[in-house]
Amino acid sequence: MTITLWGRLSSANVQKVVWALEELELPYEHVPLGGSFGGNSEPEYLAMNPNGLVPTLRDGKLTLWESHAIVRYLSAEYGSGLLFPMEARDRAAVDQWTDWTATTFQPAWIGLFWLKVRTPEAQQDAAAIDNALVASLRCFRMLEARLAEAPYLGGSELSYADIAAGAALFRWSTMEIERPALPHVEAWHARLNERAAFRKAINVSYEELVGRLAF
Ligand SMILES: N[C@@H](CCC(=O)N[C@@H](CS)C(=O)NCC(=O)O)C(=O)O
């Protein structure tokens, strides 16, 4: 069965799916879409993804959008325990950190990225950047405390929660901001960086997004 992924590789949400596909060593076809590629307002795309954003994944007869739903599906369908704890009790923490990433962590760090990187320098609002940095740091301190207890967000093994949250790390560590030392987050980042799937999916230049609020 062919897996197809639609979405530009400079999108953090697409990057999570690439990381999961590469981690699970699944063959897939990639169709660049969104951003300067356009295509996400076309009726054929909206028929697959009425939300009009990237990523979208098709696996046989299944079409799926929302990066965390996709990553969770791939892990459950193809992980055989890898990325996806089989016991509900073990999976609970994985879902907790994944949902927290969707509702709290990613809005914070992406908000900062938009204000600091995507907004042209002349239009940047220093107070708004400071507030977004405070919100992001609150989240990074939560990660720091969790990663002081366990090497990965779900516990002892890599899971889809690390994919959801870890997608932030390249941008967080390269944005021109003042970062406090967070040794457990840095050790987690270094552990993830040892993985070829992480490096291929996440360590992707965001040059095309600098100073660019719209395509
Ligand atoms: N909650 C969605 C968010 C998707 C999203 O915001 N995608 C952005 C890129 S990161 C997008 O499609 N932007 C329009 C574009 O790239 O043209 C998910 O996790 O999949």
PDBQT file of the ligand as one rigid body, heavy atoms in Angstrom, charges set to zero:
ROOT
HETATM    1  N1  LIG A 301      -3.166  21.655  13.762  1.00  0.00    +0.000 N 
HETATM    2  C1  LIG A 301      -2.657  21.471  12.423  1.00  0.00    +0.000 C 
HETATM    3  C2  LIG A 301      -1.933  22.736  12.026  1.00  0.00    +0.000 C 
HETATM    4  C3  LIG A 301      -1.490  22.689  10.576  1.00  0.00    +0.000 C 
HETATM    5  C4  LIG A 301      -0.828  23.999  10.164  1.00  0.00    +0.000 C 
HETATM    6  O1  LIG A 301      -0.928  25.036  10.832  1.00  0.00    +0.000 OA
HETATM    7  N2  LIG A 301      -0.141  23.947   9.034  1.00  0.00    +0.000 N 
HETATM    8  C5  LIG A 301       0.495  25.143   8.500  1.00  0.00    +0.000 C 
HETATM    9  C6  LIG A 301       1.996  24.887   8.307  1.00  0.00    +0.000 C 
HETATM   10  S1  LIG A 301       2.824  24.496   9.817  1.00  0.00    +0.000 SA
HETATM   11  C7  LIG A 301      -0.077  25.444   7.131  1.00  0.00    +0.000 C 
HETATM   12  O2  LIG A 301      -0.644  24.590   6.478  1.00  0.00    +0.000 OA
HETATM   13  N3  LIG A 301       0.088  26.699   6.690  1.00  0.00    +0.000 N 
HETATM   14  C8  LIG A 301      -0.337  27.106   5.396  1.00  0.00    +0.000 C 
HETATM   15  C9  LIG A 301       0.687  26.803   4.344  1.00  0.00    +0.000 C 
HETATM   16  O3  LIG A 301       1.753  26.231   4.623  1.00  0.00    +0.000 OA
HETATM   17  O4  LIG A 301       0.408  27.148   3.187  1.00  0.00    +0.000 OA
HETATM   18  C10 LIG A 301      -1.713  20.253  12.401  1.00  0.00    +0.000 C 
HETATM   19  O5  LIG A 301      -1.104  19.968  13.435  1.00  0.00    +0.000 OA
HETATM   20  O6  LIG A 301      -1.626  19.572  11.370  1.00  0.00    +0.000 OA
ENDROOT
TORSDOF 0
